[in-house]
Amino acid sequence: MLTGAYCFRCSNCSARFVHRPLGARNAAWAKCPRCLRMDLSMWELRLYRPSTWMRLKLWFGANPWRCDPCRINFVSFRPRKERYVRPAVEE
């Protein structure tokens, strides 16, 4: 899941298109496994009960990330891109 083309659907007109959201510039940063967004926040152990595999990754030093639009919690060894600005939508 580092590089490649992914299929998306436009939320306005339901048209399908293929896009490469993961270029070489963004390969080093954490991304949501569901929607591939990079604007992530952190979650705490007292608010979420992770699986054993997630706890093991956290013990080895992974970062706990949360994608607010997807409402998915995941762990990744990659850091968050601090100043990510979502590209403007062309109309």
C-alpha positions in Angstrom: 0.0 0.0 0.0 2.9 2.4 -0.5 2.3 3.3 -4.1 -0.1 2.6 -6.8 -3.4 3.7 -8.4 -6.6 3.5 -6.4 -10.2 3.8 -7.6 -12.4 6.6 -6.1 -15.9 7.8 -6.6 -16.9 11.5 -6.8 -19.4 12.4 -4.0 -21.2 14.9 -6.2 -21.7 13.1 -9.5 -20.9 9.5 -8.6 -18.4 9.3 -11.4 -15.5 6.8 -10.9 -11.9 7.8 -11.4 -8.4 6.5 -10.7 -5.9 8.6 -8.7 -2.4 8.0 -7.2 -2.7 9.6 -3.8 0.5 8.0 -2.5 3.5 9.5 -4.3 7.1 9.3 -3.3 6.8 12.6 -1.3 4.1 11.1 1.0 5.4 7.6 1.4 7.1 8.3 4.7 4.0 9.6 6.5 1.1 7.8 8.2 -2.1 7.4 6.3 -5.6 6.1 7.2 -5.8 2.5 5.9 -9.5 3.1 4.9 -9.6 6.5 3.1 -5.8 7.3 2.8 -6.2 10.7 4.5 -3.2 12.2 6.2 -4.9 14.6 8.7 -4.8 12.3 11.7 -5.2 12.8 15.5 -4.1 10.6 18.4 -6.2 8.3 20.6 -5.6 7.3 24.2 -5.6 3.8 25.7 -8.2 4.7 28.3 -10.7 5.7 25.5 -10.2 2.7 23.2 -9.5 -1.0 23.7 -7.0 -2.1 21.1 -6.5 -5.6 19.9 -3.5 -7.7 21.1 -1.6 -7.0 17.8 -2.2 -3.3 18.2 -1.0 -3.4 21.8 2.2 -5.2 20.7 2.9 -2.6 18.1 2.3 0.1 20.7 4.8 -1.6 23.0 7.4 -1.6 20.3 6.9 2.2 19.8 4.2 2.6 17.2 2.0 5.7 17.2 -1.7 5.5 17.9 -3.6 7.4 15.1 -7.2 8.1 14.6 -8.9 9.3 11.4 -11.8 11.4 12.4 -13.9 11.3 9.2 -13.7 7.4 9.1 -13.7 7.1 12.9 -11.1 4.4 12.7 -8.3 3.9 15.2 -5.0 2.3 14.0 -1.4 2.2 14.9 1.6 2.9 12.6 5.3 3.3 13.0 5.2 6.2 10.6 5.0 9.8 11.9 2.1 12.1 11.2 2.8 14.9 8.6 2.4 17.9 10.8 1.5 20.5 8.2 -0.6 18.6 5.8 -2.9 20.8 3.7 -5.6 19.1 1.7 -5.5 20.0 -2.0 -8.3 22.3 -3.1 -11.1 20.7 -5.1 -11.3 22.0 -8.7 -14.8 22.9 -9.8 
